[in-house]
Amino acid sequence: MLDKVKFALRIQNTMFDGEVQDIIDACLLDLELSGVNTTSKTEDDKLITRSIVLYAKSEFGLANTDSEKYKLSYEALKRHLTLSEEYTK
């Protein structure tokens, strides 16, 4: 997952790996706290992956002028997942 998120963030080095991994972990915890079952999903799950990418794009970078846009997209997708029987516990 780290490589997918780094690619989406246009990061080509390992300097920010710790920070990006923390963002991935925080997103998964946020989804779990909202009732989304992420533990049974694989890295190939497109909706979970998209959620993580949107979350990361909203959280990464100090001069991120699009962070609010990505945050709103993440929240909308999270709501969709919480309403789905396939993704809830």
C-alpha positions in Angstrom: 0.0 0.0 0.0 2.9 2.3 0.8 4.1 2.3 -2.8 0.6 2.9 -4.2 0.1 5.9 -1.9 3.6 7.3 -2.7 2.9 7.0 -6.4 -0.4 8.9 -5.9 1.4 11.6 -3.9 4.2 11.8 -6.6 6.9 10.8 -4.1 9.9 9.0 -5.7 12.2 8.7 -2.7 12.0 7.1 0.8 12.5 10.3 2.8 8.8 10.5 3.8 8.0 6.8 4.1 7.4 7.0 7.8 5.1 9.9 7.5 3.2 8.3 4.6 2.8 5.0 6.5 1.5 6.9 9.5 -1.1 8.5 7.3 -2.1 5.1 5.8 -2.4 3.7 9.4 -4.5 6.7 10.5 -6.8 6.3 7.6 -7.4 2.6 8.3 -8.1 3.4 12.0 -10.5 6.2 11.0 -12.4 3.8 8.7 -12.5 1.1 11.4 -13.8 3.6 14.0 -16.5 4.5 11.5 -17.6 0.9 11.2 -15.8 0.0 8.0 -14.2 -3.5 8.1 -10.8 -3.0 6.6 -9.1 -6.1 8.1 -10.8 -8.6 5.8 -10.1 -6.4 2.7 -7.0 -7.0 0.7 -4.7 -4.3 -0.8 -6.4 -5.0 -4.1 -9.7 -3.6 -2.8 -10.3 -0.5 -5.0 -12.6 1.4 -2.7 -10.4 0.9 0.4 -7.3 1.9 -1.7 -9.1 5.0 -3.1 -10.1 5.9 0.5 -6.5 5.8 1.6 -5.2 7.8 -1.3 -7.8 10.5 -0.8 -7.0 10.6 2.9 -3.3 10.8 2.2 -3.8 13.6 -0.4 -5.8 15.6 2.1 -3.2 15.1 4.9 0.2 15.2 3.2 2.1 18.4 2.5 2.2 21.8 4.1 1.3 23.8 1.0 -1.5 21.6 -0.2 -4.1 23.9 -1.7 -6.4 21.0 -2.6 -6.5 19.4 0.8 -10.0 20.4 1.5 -11.3 19.0 -1.8 -9.6 15.7 -1.1 -10.9 15.6 2.5 -14.5 16.1 1.3 -14.0 13.3 -1.3 -12.7 11.0 1.4 -15.5 11.8 3.8 -18.1 11.1 1.0 -16.5 7.7 0.1 -16.3 6.8 3.8 -20.0 7.5 4.2 -20.7 5.3 1.2 -18.6 2.5 2.7 -20.3 2.8 6.1 -23.7 2.3 4.5 -22.6 -0.8 2.6 -23.3 -4.2 4.1 -20.3 -5.5 2.2 -17.9 -3.2 4.1 -19.4 -3.0 7.6 -18.9 -5.5 10.4 
